[in-house]
Amino acid sequence: MTSIPEGLNPKIETREIVFEADVNLVTPFLKLATVSRGGSGHMTFASDEGPSLGGLGSAPTPLMYFSAALAF
């Protein structure tokens, strides 16, 4: 018999998922965020606003990340 991965087990009725984010300001609008889940799986993201809002346009805007998250 094949075991069911914990994340797909229909008998589990509640789950707690906690992410931690550490954000560093590089310029007033350019930020680097390092996000992890349970202290592992660190990923670093850069976010910046466009020049029309005072940023450098060097990375996706926060709204772009949010829009992509909704699509996933």
Sequence and secondary structure as in RCSB ss.txt:
>XXXX:A:sequence
MTSIPEGLNPKIETREIVFEADVNLVTPFLKLATVSRGGSGHMTFASDEGPSLGGLGSAPTPLMYFSAALAF
>XXXX:A:secstr
     GGG TT       EEEEEEESSSS EEEEEEETTEEEEEEEE   GGGTS   S  HHHHHHHHHH 
